[in-house]
Each structure stands twice: as structure tokens, then as C-alpha cells.
Amino acid sequence: MSARRLGPGATIATLRHRIEAVDRRLIDLYADRRRLVEALWEYKHGKGLPLEDPRQEARIVARARDWAVARGLPPDEAERFIRGVVGECKRAMLTLFPSPLSLHSTTEA
């Protein structure tokens, strides 16, 4: 989004305020995702299923790349972003569920 498209009244302060609002939404979305991942891992743990699923992670990355292209963003940038989100969620879950069940899955779970 260029400064021209933001309108003639765009200032550093208004742009920073809008960026802050986006950052807040990103954190809210991350919190939502983390709660969902925790629920998924609780379910898998209770069923004795492997907690990690590299094939699912590959699908998540592929979707992020596709969505990025559709939005006019570099797919490599989107991949780094989503891998960071997935990685942080996984690190948090591995502290909650430290068990031999966190081995890599070879089946869809």
C-alpha cells in the first residue's frame, strides 16, 4: 500500500497507529492459533497419536505460499512467517507435552 493510496492526511503518527492496530490483531490471532494447537495436541495426546506431523506442516507452508501469491506477497517471505508461527506454537506445546509421543507422525492424524 503506497502512501498515495492512504490519502493526503497520512502522517507518520497515523501510519504507526494503523501498524500498531495490525500488530495487535496479529497477536490476537496468534493467541487464538496457540489455543487451537493446544486443544489439538491435548486430543492427540489423549488418543496416543504422534503430536508432530511434518506432512501437515508442509501443507500449512504450501497454503501460506499460495495465499501470499494471491495477495501479491513474496511466497518465501510468507513461508518464513508461517514457519515462525508454527515453530513457536510447536515449541510451546513441546513444553506442555514432553513425552515420547511427540515423535514425528508417518500417518495423517
N, C-alpha and C positions, 0 to 999 in steps of 0.2 A: 504494500500500500504506500503510494508516494505521498509526500507532504501536500502536493497539489490536490489529491483526492480527499484529504482530510478537511479541506475548507480553508478559507483565508484567516480564520481566527485561531488556527492551531498554533500552540506555543509549546515550548519545552515542558512547562508545567502540565498542560493538558495532555500532552503525549505521555508523559511519565505517569500521570494519573490513570490513563487508559491502560498502560502497560501493567501497572500495579493491579488493576481490576482483572486483567487476564491472568496474571500470576496467581492471584487469589483463587480464581476458578480452576487453574491447573492443580493447585494444592488440594482443593476440594475434590476434584476428580481423582487425584492420586489416593486420597483417603478412602474414597468410595471403592476404587480398584483394590486397594490393600485389604479392605474388609471382605470383599468378594473372594479374593485369593485365599484369605484365611478360612473362610467358610468352605471353599473347595478343598483345601488341604485337610481341614477337620473331617470332611466327608471321606476323602480318600484314605486318611489315616485310620478312621473307624472301620473302613471296609478292607483294610490291609493292602491297599493299592499303592504302587510306587507314587511318591509325591511329585517327582520331577518328570517332565515329559518333553524331551528335546524335539520331538516331531511337532507337538503343539506350539512350542516356542518358535519353530521355523515357520509355521503357518501365521503366527502373530506378526512376525517380522515381514513376511511376504505381503500380508494385508496392509501393514503400515506403509510399505513401499508403494503399493498400488494406490492407496489413499493419497499419499504425498504427490504422486504424479498427477492424479486427478485435481489436486489443489494447486498445482503449479510449483510444488516444492521439490528440492533435490531428494531423490529417494535415499541416497546414502545418509543424508542428514536425518531423515525420518527414522532410518534404521538405527542410527546411533542413539537417537532419542528414545525409541521404544525399547531397545536393548537395555538402556539405563533404567527405565521404569521397571521392566521385567526383572532385571538383576537386583534392584533394590527390594522389590517385593519378595523375590526368592531368598535373599539374604535374611530378611526379617522372618520369613516363615521357617527357615532352617534353624533359627534360634528358638522358635516356638516348638518345633517338631524335630529335635535332634535324635534321629533313630536310623537304624539300618534300612527302614522303609523309604528313605529319601534317595534311594538308588535310581538310576535312570530307567525309565519305562521303555519297554520294547513293544507294548501294545497300547492301543488307544484307551485312555482312562478318563 
